[in-house]
Amino acid sequence: MARYTGSSCKLCRREKTKLFLKGAKCLSEKCPLEK
């Protein structure tokens, strides 16, 4: 089974919810989902 190694934030944007795959970045205002 293949592993997805691309952008984690892209997965969050696709699901339209925070998946917290980036850890601290998801909690900060730099999260692309917040913008």
Backbone as a ProteinNet text record, in pm:
[ID]
protein_1_A
[PRIMARY]
MARYTGSSCKLCRREKTKLFLKGAKCLSEKCPLEK
[TERTIARY]
84.1	0	88.7	55.5	136.6	106.5	209.8	193.4	185.7	97.9	87.6	190.3	284.6	391.2	383.1	273.3	257.3	216.5	155.6	116.1	2.3	23.8	-79.3	-195.3	-165	-269.8	-366.4	-318.3	-404.9	-516	-483.3	-584	-686.9	-640.4	-732.4	-829.2	-776.6	-861	-963.1	-923.5	-1014.8	-1129.7	-1100.2	-1202.7	-1279.8	-1230.2	-1291.7	-1301.5	-1204.1	-1196.2	-1050.5	-1018.6	-881.3	-852.8	-751.3	-713.7	-594.1	-534.8	-419.4	-302.8	-279	-168	-35.6	-42.4	78.6	108.8	26.1	49.6	27.8	135.7	126.2	79.8	109.4	69.9	-82.2	-150.3	-297	-358.7	-288.8	-340.3	-311.9	-213.4	-175.7	-263	-245.8	-322.6	-264.6	-154.2	-92.8	-158.2	-252.2	-320.6	-395.8	-376	-443.1	-595.4	-644.7	-789.1	-852.4	-777.6	-826.2	-836.4	-750	-742.9	-854.5
-118.1	0	124.5	219.5	340.6	440.4	518.3	624.6	758	845.1	979.5	1067.5	1121.8	1203.9	1348.6	1385.6	1522.8	1619	1728.9	1832.8	1785.3	1793.9	1753.8	1850.7	1978.5	2080.9	2064.6	2004	1979.4	1880.8	1783.5	1687.2	1755.3	1846.9	1921.7	2004.6	2069.3	2153.2	2069.2	1949.2	1862.2	1815.4	1783.3	1736.6	1851	1975.2	2096.1	2090.1	2026	2020.3	2007.3	2048.7	2038.2	1894.3	1835.3	1697.5	1692.3	1808.5	1821.4	1732.6	1726.6	1647.7	1722.4	1854.5	1934.8	1967.8	1922.6	1947	2091.3	2159.5	2296.9	2395.4	2366.6	2459.6	2467.5	2358.1	2357.3	2444.1	2459.4	2538.9	2687.3	2721.1	2861.7	2929.2	3060.9	3135.8	3118.7	3045.5	3021.7	2905.7	2840.5	2727.2	2774.8	2711.3	2753.2	2740.9	2655	2638.1	2760.3	2830.5	2951.4	3068.9	3069.6	3183.8	3184.2
0	0	0	-84.4	-98.4	13.3	47.2	146.9	77.6	124.5	69	137.8	59.8	117.9	72.6	10.1	-38.8	71.6	32.2	126.2	216.3	347.8	443.5	442.7	423.8	426	308.4	201.7	86.3	123.6	207.6	253.6	342.2	427.7	515.1	432	328	243.2	167.9	124.9	50.8	139.4	264.2	357.9	421.7	404.4	462	613.9	676.7	822.3	863.5	984.6	1033.5	1074.2	1011.6	1042.7	1137.3	1165.3	1255.2	1212.9	1081.2	1029.2	1041.9	1049.9	1063.4	1209.3	1301.2	1442.6	1481.9	1521	1572.4	1465.6	1338.2	1231.5	1220.1	1246.9	1240.2	1349	1460	1571.4	1554.3	1470.9	1453.6	1348.2	1335.2	1235	1094.8	1082.1	951.1	876.1	939.7	876.9	752.8	637.3	513.8	521.3	607.6	620.7	686.5	771.1	837.4	740.8	638.6	546	444.9
[MASK]
+++++++++++++++++++++++++++++++++++

